[in-house]
């Protein structure tokens, strides 16, 4: 489950995982996916089957803009690779 919250650095995009795989949980809080005043994200797949995370940054109006990150699904979580367009692509 993606959700936005605060930590000592400000607004963060974070993730929680059901240890049972069911909605009833129990749930465990994982490390934030993106820090630095960012949040309200959504994971999606590209037509090439790559995971992406889109969210807003910073958490202030009217400066807030959408930022897209490339993401990777590991065995038990998601990992942010880097901002889209700034990650070297294999040839």
MMTF fields as JSON, N, C-alpha, C and O atoms, coordinates in Angstrom:
{
  "mmtfVersion": "1.0.0",
  "mmtfProducer": "UNKNOWN",
  "numBonds": 363,
  "numAtoms": 364,
  "numGroups": 91,
  "numChains": 1,
  "numModels": 1,
  "chainsPerModel": [1],
  "groupsPerChain": [91],
  "chainIdList": ["A"],
  "bondAtomList": [4, 2, 8, 6, 12, 10, 16, 14, 20, 18, 24, 22, 28, 26, 32, 30, 36, 34, 40, 38, 44, 42, 48, 46, 52, 50, 56, 54, 60, 58, 64, 62, 68, 66, 72, 70, 76, 74, 80, 78, 84, 82, 88, 86, 92, 90, 96, 94, 100, 98, 104, 102, 108, 106, 112, 110, 116, 114, 120, 118, 124, 122, 128, 126, 132, 130, 136, 134, 140, 138, 144, 142, 148, 146, 152, 150, 156, 154, 160, 158, 164, 162, 168, 166, 172, 170, 176, 174, 180, 178, 184, 182, 188, 186, 192, 190, 196, 194, 200, 198, 204, 202, 208, 206, 212, 210, 216, 214, 220, 218, 224, 222, 228, 226, 232, 230, 236, 234, 240, 238, 244, 242, 248, 246, 252, 250, 256, 254, 260, 258, 264, 262, 268, 266, 272, 270, 276, 274, 280, 278, 284, 282, 288, 286, 292, 290, 296, 294, 300, 298, 304, 302, 308, 306, 312, 310, 316, 314, 320, 318, 324, 322, 328, 326, 332, 330, 336, 334, 340, 338, 344, 342, 348, 346, 352, 350, 356, 354, 360, 358],
  "bondOrderList": [1, 1, 1, 1, 1, 1, 1, 1, 1, 1, 1, 1, 1, 1, 1, 1, 1, 1, 1, 1, 1, 1, 1, 1, 1, 1, 1, 1, 1, 1, 1, 1, 1, 1, 1, 1, 1, 1, 1, 1, 1, 1, 1, 1, 1, 1, 1, 1, 1, 1, 1, 1, 1, 1, 1, 1, 1, 1, 1, 1, 1, 1, 1, 1, 1, 1, 1, 1, 1, 1, 1, 1, 1, 1, 1, 1, 1, 1, 1, 1, 1, 1, 1, 1, 1, 1, 1, 1, 1, 1],
  "groupList": [{"groupName": "UNK", "atomNameList": ["N", "CA", "C", "O"], "elementList": ["N", "C", "C", "O"], "formalChargeList": [0, 0, 0, 0], "bondAtomList": [1, 0, 2, 1, 3, 2], "bondOrderList": [1, 1, 2], "singleLetterCode": "X", "chemCompType": "L-PEPTIDE LINKING"}],
  "groupTypeList": [0, 0, 0, 0, 0, 0, 0, 0, 0, 0, 0, 0, 0, 0, 0, 0, 0, 0, 0, 0, 0, 0, 0, 0, 0, 0, 0, 0, 0, 0, 0, 0, 0, 0, 0, 0, 0, 0, 0, 0, 0, 0, 0, 0, 0, 0, 0, 0, 0, 0, 0, 0, 0, 0, 0, 0, 0, 0, 0, 0, 0, 0, 0, 0, 0, 0, 0, 0, 0, 0, 0, 0, 0, 0, 0, 0, 0, 0, 0, 0, 0, 0, 0, 0, 0, 0, 0, 0, 0, 0, 0],
  "groupIdList": [1, 2, 3, 4, 5, 6, 7, 8, 9, 10, 11, 12, 13, 14, 15, 16, 17, 18, 19, 20, 21, 22, 23, 24, 25, 26, 27, 28, 29, 30, 31, 32, 33, 34, 35, 36, 37, 38, 39, 40, 41, 42, 43, 44, 45, 46, 47, 48, 49, 50, 51, 52, 53, 54, 55, 56, 57, 58, 59, 60, 61, 62, 63, 64, 65, 66, 67, 68, 69, 70, 71, 72, 73, 74, 75, 76, 77, 78, 79, 80, 81, 82, 83, 84, 85, 86, 87, 88, 89, 90, 91],
  "secStructList": [7, 3, 3, 3, 3, 3, 3, 6, 6, 3, 3, 3, 3, 3, 3, 3, 3, 3, 1, 1, 1, 1, 6, 6, 7, 7, 3, 3, 3, 7, 7, 7, 1, 5, 7, 1, 1, 3, 3, 3, 3, 3, 3, 3, 3, 7, 6, 6, 1, 7, 3, 3, 3, 3, 3, 3, 3, 1, 1, 1, 6, 6, 6, 7, 3, 3, 3, 3, 3, 3, 3, 3, 3, 7, 1, 1, 1, 3, 3, 3, 3, 3, 3, 6, 6, 1, 1, 7, 7, 7, 7],
  "xCoordList": [0.85, 0.0, 0.897, 1.765, 0.687, 1.396, 0.656, -0.575, 1.407, 0.776, 1.8, 3.006, 1.323, 2.177, 2.098, 1.041, 3.245, 3.327, 4.484, 5.087, 4.774, 5.893, 6.942, 6.617, 8.201, 9.257, 10.085, 9.661, 11.241, 12.05, 12.56, 13.006, 12.496, 12.953, 11.819, 12.069, 10.572, 9.427, 8.491, 8.406, 7.787, 6.787, 7.484, 8.453, 7.007, 7.623, 6.569, 5.426, 6.978, 6.169, 6.676, 7.848, 5.796, 6.217, 5.331, 4.368, 5.672, 4.965, 4.817, 5.708, 3.69, 3.442, 3.08, 2.517, 3.406, 3.182, 2.443, 2.772, 1.447, 0.723, 1.571, 1.895, 1.929, 2.758, 2.022, 2.653, 0.7, -0.094, -0.536, -1.006, -0.384, -0.886, -2.377, -2.967, -2.982, -4.415, -4.625, -3.759, -5.789, -6.119, -6.092, -5.77, -6.429, -6.467, -5.071, -4.948, -4.014, -2.659, -2.21, -2.72, -1.273, -0.71, 0.161, 0.742, 0.223, 0.957, 2.294, 2.419, 3.307, 4.613, 4.996, 4.804, 5.534, 5.962, 7.365, 8.284, 7.54, 8.853, 9.486, 8.832, 10.751, 11.439, 10.767, 10.202, 10.818, 10.226, 10.822, 12.017, 9.978, 10.445, 11.121, 12.183, 10.491, 11.018, 10.872, 9.799, 11.962, 11.947, 11.952, 11.664, 12.273, 12.464, 11.2, 11.136, 10.174, 8.965, 8.179, 7.773, 7.967, 7.248, 6.168, 6.311, 5.087, 4.063, 2.911, 2.937, 1.883, 0.663, 0.977, 0.541, 1.746, 2.221, 1.309, 0.365, 1.625, 0.924, 1.95, 2.743, 1.927, 2.76, 1.997, 0.792, 2.69, 2.076, 3.147, 4.341, 2.711, 3.63, 3.552, 2.48, 4.718, 4.77, 4.348, 4.162, 4.198, 3.879, 5.003, 4.781, 6.211, 7.351, 7.454, 8.435, 6.443, 6.357, 7.345, 7.763, 7.723, 8.606, 7.775, 6.829, 8.127, 7.442, 7.9, 9.083, 6.942, 7.204, 6.403, 5.358, 6.908, 6.211, 6.075, 7.066, 4.839, 4.615, 4.108, 3.262, 4.623, 4.199, 4.421, 4.965, 3.996, 4.2, 5.396, 5.711, 6.042, 7.172, 7.271, 7.136, 7.49, 7.437, 5.993, 5.054, 5.835, 4.511, 4.105, 3.85, 4.048, 3.623, 3.048, 3.496, 2.064, 1.401, 1.908, 2.058, 2.176, 1.957, 3.195, 3.221, 4.209, 5.46, 5.369, 6.221, 4.346, 4.236, 4.126, 3.342, 4.923, 4.931, 4.998, 5.437, 4.558, 4.659, 6.094, 6.736, 6.586, 7.9, 7.705, 6.966, 8.37, 8.274, 9.608, 10.669, 9.527, 10.717, 10.6, 9.509, 11.731, 11.759, 11.848, 12.577, 11.099, 11.053, 11.326, 11.202, 11.7, 11.987, 11.284, 11.349, 10.614, 9.972, 10.97, 11.435, 11.294, 12.17, 11.297, 10.075, 11.908, 11.155, 10.075, 8.989, 10.38, 9.44, 9.161, 8.609, 9.54, 9.305, 9.559, 9.899, 9.396, 9.756, 10.978, 11.18, 11.785, 12.998, 12.977, 12.692, 13.275, 13.341, 14.729, 15.735, 14.774, 16.053, 16.557, 17.738, 15.667, 16.05, 15.006, 14.081, 15.151, 14.193, 14.187, 15.239, 13.002, 12.847, 13.587, 13.548, 14.257, 15.005, 16.418, 17.223, 16.759, 18.11, 18.836, 19.979, 18.163, 18.76, 19.298, 18.56, 20.576, 21.108, 20.3, 20.012, 19.952, 19.173, 20.088, 21.004, 19.837, 20.646, 20.401, 19.291, 21.423, 21.289, 21.014, 20.871],
  "yCoordList": [-1.164, 0.0, 1.227, 1.369, 2.104, 3.381, 4.385, 4.414, 5.202, 6.291, 7.372, 7.13, 8.539, 9.696, 10.056, 9.969, 10.466, 10.803, 11.776, 12.253, 12.053, 12.928, 12.134, 11.193, 12.521, 12.058, 13.281, 14.409, 13.079, 14.214, 15.084, 16.208, 14.572, 15.328, 16.042, 16.795, 15.817, 16.427, 15.378, 14.267, 15.738, 14.869, 13.76, 14.028, 12.518, 11.373, 10.48, 10.415, 9.788, 8.737, 7.427, 7.08, 6.71, 5.501, 4.327, 4.483, 3.169, 1.952, 1.061, 0.99, 0.392, -0.593, -1.902, -1.91, -3.002, -4.318, -5.2, -5.23, -5.91, -6.868, -8.118, -8.759, -8.469, -9.651, -10.934, -11.943, -10.908, -12.096, -12.117, -13.142, -10.978, -10.876, -10.572, -10.529, -10.365, -10.07, -8.652, -8.078, -8.1, -6.748, -6.588, -5.515, -7.648, -7.587, -7.464, -7.142, -7.719, -7.596, -8.836, -9.929, -8.681, -7.435, -6.712, -7.319, -5.391, -4.534, -4.136, -3.924, -4.034, -3.558, -2.347, -2.329, -1.344, -0.107, -0.307, -0.662, -0.083, -0.168, 1.212, 2.215, 1.262, 2.547, 3.373, 2.806, 4.714, 5.556, 5.266, 5.002, 5.317, 5.164, 6.441, 6.398, 7.584, 8.882, 9.844, 9.963, 10.526, 11.547, 12.917, 13.038, 13.933, 15.251, 15.973, 16.587, 15.906, 16.702, 16.233, 17.045, 14.915, 14.325, 13.384, 12.791, 13.238, 12.307, 12.128, 12.605, 11.418, 11.092, 10.407, 10.839, 9.332, 8.64, 7.541, 7.125, 7.081, 5.967, 5.168, 5.732, 3.844, 2.953, 2.543, 2.299, 2.465, 1.987, 1.32, 1.484, 0.564, -0.079, 0.594, 0.988, 0.712, 1.255, 0.179, -0.979, 0.569, -0.4, -1.428, -2.523, -1.062, -1.978, -2.839, -3.561, -2.769, -3.588, -3.164, -3.993, -1.879, -1.348, -0.613, 0.1, -0.788, -0.093, 1.355, 1.656, 2.251, 3.678, 4.164, 3.606, 5.199, 5.85, 7.319, 7.99, 7.819, 9.248, 9.851, 9.263, 11.022, 11.713, 13.207, 13.666, 13.971, 15.412, 15.813, 15.177, 16.885, 17.461, 18.924, 19.214, 19.837, 19.728, 19.765, 19.869, 19.679, 19.687, 21.127, 21.469, 21.958, 23.349, 23.859, 23.478, 24.712, 25.292, 26.714, 27.412, 27.179, 26.586, 25.879, 25.582, 25.599, 25.003, 23.517, 22.988, 22.83, 21.378, 20.937, 21.489, 19.936, 19.379, 17.862, 17.301, 17.199, 15.747, 15.358, 15.968, 14.338, 13.761, 12.265, 11.624, 11.721, 10.292, 9.632, 10.106, 8.528, 7.746, 6.354, 5.788, 5.811, 4.415, 3.59, 3.937, 2.493, 1.639, 0.201, -0.177, -0.585, -1.989, -2.801, -2.47, -3.859, -4.753, -5.844, -6.587, -5.933, -6.991, -8.095, -8.067, -9.042, -10.18, -9.762, -10.341, -8.752, -8.405, -6.914, -6.495, -6.109, -4.659, -3.976, -4.631, -2.67, -1.864, -1.037, -0.655, -0.767, 0.037, 1.112, 0.821, 2.342, 3.437, 3.446, 3.487, 3.408, 3.4, 4.832, 5.112, 5.719, 7.115, 7.846, 7.23, 9.162, 9.938, 9.476, 9.204, 9.39, 8.959, 9.897, 11.116, 9.317, 10.108, 10.383, 10.851, 10.108, 10.334, 9.036, 9.045, 7.908, 6.604, 6.063, 6.016, 5.649, 5.1, 3.867, 2.99, 3.817, 2.707, 1.743, 2.171, 0.424, -0.541, -0.406, -0.078, -0.654, -0.548, -1.895, -2.005],
  "zCoordList": [0.0, 0.0, 0.0, 0.861, -0.957, -0.978, -0.115, -0.096, 0.596, 1.329, 1.609, 1.56, 1.898, 2.16, 3.624, 4.249, 4.166, 5.578, 5.78, 4.819, 7.013, 7.36, 8.125, 8.85, 7.957, 8.84, 9.217, 8.967, 9.804, 10.26, 9.102, 9.328, 7.864, 6.695, 5.97, 5.029, 6.396, 5.723, 5.172, 5.696, 4.111, 3.497, 2.714, 2.003, 2.833, 2.163, 1.521, 1.974, 0.452, -0.157, 0.416, 0.262, 1.071, 1.746, 1.345, 0.594, 1.852, 1.474, 2.699, 3.545, 2.778, 3.829, 3.146, 2.051, 3.8, 3.21, 4.205, 5.391, 3.711, 4.539, 4.673, 3.673, 5.887, 6.114, 5.769, 5.452, 5.825, 5.509, 4.045, 3.552, 3.346, 1.984, 1.932, 0.853, 3.085, 3.17, 3.68, 4.34, 3.364, 3.785, 5.299, 5.808, 6.014, 7.477, 8.1, 9.282, 7.308, 7.826, 8.566, 8.317, 9.459, 9.989, 8.955, 8.055, 9.127, 8.21, 8.793, 9.999, 7.921, 8.355, 7.515, 6.299, 8.181, 7.527, 6.96, 7.699, 5.656, 5.024, 4.962, 5.248, 4.59, 4.447, 3.352, 2.416, 3.452, 2.411, 1.035, 0.908, 0.016, -1.362, -1.843, -2.464, -1.547, -1.96, -0.789, -0.198, -0.463, 0.592, -0.072, -1.263, 0.689, 0.098, -0.294, -1.36, 0.57, 0.351, -0.875, -1.706, -0.982, -2.11, -1.608, -0.538, -2.367, -1.928, -2.89, -4.024, -2.402, -3.138, -4.468, -5.535, -4.366, -5.556, -6.058, -5.387, -7.267, -7.892, -8.685, -9.439, -8.509, -9.309, -10.559, -10.5, -11.688, -12.922, -13.771, -13.52, -14.783, -15.71, -17.081, -17.541, -17.717, -19.068, -20.057, -19.685, -21.322, -22.359, -22.526, -23.042, -22.082, -22.141, -20.888, -20.714, -20.005, -18.786, -17.696, -16.887, -17.669, -16.627, -15.572, -15.907, -14.315, -13.225, -13.149, -13.306, -12.904, -12.725, -11.508, -11.174, -10.865, -9.752, -10.108, -10.397, -10.087, -10.319, -9.02, -8.347, -8.667, -7.452, -7.599, -8.603, -6.59, -6.659, -5.794, -4.788, -6.226, -5.494, -5.894, -7.083, -5.014, -3.559, -3.064, -3.853, -1.762, -1.151, -0.834, 0.321, -1.864, -1.689, -3.008, -4.089, -2.895, -4.057, -4.236, -3.233, -5.42, -6.732, -7.289, -8.483, -6.49, -6.972, -7.287, -8.0, -6.768, -6.899, -8.354, -9.126, -8.716, -10.066, -9.991, -8.987, -11.061, -11.143, -11.468, -12.323, -10.778, -11.055, -11.246, -10.499, -12.243, -12.529, -12.212, -12.618, -11.477, -11.12, -11.723, -11.801, -12.148, -12.532, -11.261, -10.333, -11.226, -10.041, -10.448, -11.613, -9.45, -9.679, -8.609, -7.425, -9.022, -8.067, -7.701, -8.565, -6.422, -5.947, -5.366, -5.511, -4.725, -4.194, -3.196, -3.171, -2.372, -1.307, -1.144, -0.127, -2.141, -2.038, -3.375, -4.36, -3.404, -4.564, -4.216, -3.063, -5.218, -5.051, -6.132, -7.293, -5.755, -6.716, -7.332, -6.624, -8.665, -9.38, -9.572, -9.37, -9.958, -10.151, -10.969, -11.497, -11.077, -11.875, -13.325, -13.903, -13.906, -15.287, -16.219, -16.055, -17.192, -18.15, -17.709, -18.513, -16.445, -15.949, -15.649, -15.192, -15.911, -15.658, -16.976, -17.96, -17.023, -18.28, -18.707, -17.893, -19.955, -20.493, -21.241, -21.944, -21.088, -21.835, -23.329, -23.75, -24.13, -25.594, -26.202, -27.419]
}
